[in-house]
């Protein structure tokens, strides 16, 4: 007897397999997020950020990292969360954003980095539908690890094409 697999089930399995892998986890307020480890270039402590006039409020400015100018984004502000003064656990995750055929390094300010986790296909759940009111295009899915859910970010969609174009000018 042959079991028939529906297209939806097959799609869910492929989706989960695509999102499996190693992720860096970090906190913003009480929420835990995950970012594909292959997109993380380094983690640095907070350093002096030079403000850039006439940039959106979520762009804190730029840092000079070993001679390279890197724009720094405050994810709290970008996601509409309350601002929090940096403390000794606040850090900058330097990651790569890919738009088209271009790769841009950006710094992301996070409350603190937790750990690297291995997400297996059975740990992955799709992003729930919240209706039209909430923008969730930058969320790839959820990782169910133990009794916690981690929000898997799509770093390429955290910033819009227009925002990346503005960052390129730094």
C-alpha positions as CSV (number, residue, x, y, z in Angstrom):
1,X,0.0,0.0,0.0
2,X,1.4,3.4,-1.0
3,X,1.0,6.5,1.1
4,X,0.2,9.6,-0.9
5,X,1.9,12.8,0.2
6,X,0.0,16.0,-0.4
7,X,1.6,19.0,-2.0
8,X,1.1,20.9,1.2
9,X,2.9,18.2,3.3
10,X,5.7,18.1,0.7
11,X,6.0,21.9,0.8
12,X,6.2,21.9,4.6
13,X,8.9,19.3,4.6
14,X,11.0,21.2,2.0
15,X,10.4,24.5,3.9
16,X,11.6,22.9,7.2
17,X,14.6,21.4,5.5
18,X,15.6,24.7,4.0
19,X,15.5,26.4,7.4
20,X,17.4,23.8,9.2
21,X,21.0,24.6,10.2
22,X,23.0,26.6,12.6
23,X,21.8,29.9,14.0
24,X,23.1,32.6,16.3
25,X,20.4,33.5,18.8
26,X,20.0,36.9,20.5
27,X,17.5,38.8,22.5
28,X,15.6,42.0,21.9
29,X,13.6,42.8,25.0
30,X,12.0,39.4,26.0
31,X,12.0,37.9,22.5
32,X,14.6,35.6,21.2
33,X,15.6,35.8,17.6
34,X,17.8,33.6,15.4
35,X,20.0,34.6,12.5
36,X,21.6,32.1,10.1
37,X,25.2,31.6,11.3
38,X,26.6,31.7,7.8
39,X,25.4,35.3,7.4
40,X,27.1,36.4,10.6
41,X,30.6,37.8,10.1
42,X,31.4,38.7,13.7
43,X,30.1,39.9,17.0
44,X,31.6,43.0,18.7
45,X,31.0,44.9,21.8
46,X,29.3,48.3,21.6
47,X,31.6,50.9,20.3
48,X,31.3,54.5,19.3
49,X,28.7,55.0,16.6
50,X,29.0,58.1,14.4
51,X,25.5,59.5,13.6
52,X,24.8,60.2,10.0
53,X,22.4,63.2,9.3
54,X,19.2,62.6,7.5
55,X,19.0,58.9,7.9
56,X,15.9,57.0,9.2
57,X,15.6,56.7,13.0
58,X,16.5,53.0,13.0
59,X,19.9,53.7,11.5
60,X,22.1,54.7,14.4
61,X,25.0,55.7,12.2
62,X,28.2,54.0,11.2
63,X,31.2,52.4,12.8
64,X,34.8,52.1,11.6
65,X,35.6,48.4,11.9
66,X,39.3,47.9,11.0
67,X,39.1,50.6,8.3
68,X,35.7,49.5,6.9
69,X,32.7,51.8,7.4
70,X,29.7,49.7,8.4
71,X,26.1,51.1,8.9
72,X,24.5,50.2,12.3
73,X,20.8,49.4,12.6
74,X,18.8,49.4,15.8
75,X,16.5,46.4,15.4
76,X,14.4,47.6,18.3
77,X,13.5,50.8,16.6
78,X,13.1,49.1,13.2
79,X,10.6,46.6,14.7
80,X,8.7,49.3,16.6
81,X,10.0,48.2,20.1
82,X,10.9,50.5,23.0
83,X,14.4,52.0,23.0
84,X,16.7,50.7,25.6
85,X,20.0,52.3,26.7
86,X,22.9,49.9,25.8
87,X,24.5,48.1,28.8
88,X,27.5,45.8,29.2
89,X,25.7,42.9,27.4
90,X,24.6,45.0,24.4
91,X,26.6,44.2,21.3
92,X,26.7,44.6,17.5
93,X,26.2,41.6,15.3
94,X,27.9,42.2,11.9
95,X,26.0,40.4,9.2
96,X,25.7,40.3,5.4
97,X,22.6,41.4,3.6
98,X,22.2,40.3,0.0
99,X,20.2,42.4,-2.4
100,X,20.3,41.2,-6.0
101,X,24.0,40.6,-6.8
102,X,25.3,42.8,-4.1
103,X,26.4,41.9,-0.6
104,X,26.5,44.7,2.1
105,X,27.7,44.4,5.6
106,X,25.6,45.9,8.3
107,X,25.8,46.0,12.1
108,X,22.7,45.0,14.1
109,X,22.5,46.2,17.7
110,X,21.1,43.5,20.0
111,X,20.4,43.3,23.7
112,X,22.7,40.3,24.1
113,X,23.8,37.3,22.2
114,X,22.8,33.9,23.6
115,X,24.2,30.9,21.8
116,X,24.6,29.1,18.5
117,X,21.9,26.5,18.1
118,X,21.4,23.7,15.6
119,X,17.8,23.8,14.2
120,X,16.6,20.5,12.8
121,X,13.8,20.2,10.2
122,X,11.4,18.9,12.9
123,X,12.1,22.1,15.0
124,X,10.8,24.4,12.3
125,X,7.3,25.9,12.1
126,X,6.1,28.4,9.5
127,X,5.3,32.0,10.4
128,X,1.7,32.1,11.7
129,X,-0.7,34.3,9.7
130,X,-1.5,37.5,11.6
131,X,-3.6,39.1,8.9
132,X,-2.8,42.2,6.9
133,X,-2.2,44.4,9.9
134,X,1.3,43.0,10.9
135,X,4.3,43.0,8.6
136,X,6.1,39.6,9.0
137,X,7.9,39.4,5.7
138,X,11.3,39.5,7.5
139,X,10.4,36.4,9.6
140,X,11.3,33.1,7.8
141,X,9.7,30.9,10.4
142,X,9.9,29.8,14.0
143,X,12.3,27.4,15.7
144,X,10.8,25.3,18.5
145,X,13.7,24.5,20.8
146,X,12.8,23.0,24.1
147,X,10.0,25.0,25.6
148,X,11.0,28.2,23.7
149,X,10.2,29.7,20.3
150,X,12.9,31.6,18.5
151,X,12.0,33.9,15.6
152,X,14.1,33.1,12.5
153,X,15.0,36.4,10.8
154,X,15.5,36.8,7.1
155,X,18.3,39.4,7.2
156,X,17.8,40.2,3.6
157,X,14.2,41.4,4.3
158,X,14.8,43.3,7.5
159,X,15.7,46.3,5.4
160,X,13.7,47.2,2.2
161,X,15.5,47.7,-1.1
162,X,15.1,51.5,-0.7
163,X,16.7,51.4,2.8
164,X,19.6,49.2,1.5
165,X,20.1,51.7,-1.4
166,X,20.4,54.5,1.3
167,X,22.9,52.5,3.3
168,X,25.0,51.8,0.2
169,X,25.9,55.5,0.1
170,X,27.8,55.3,3.4
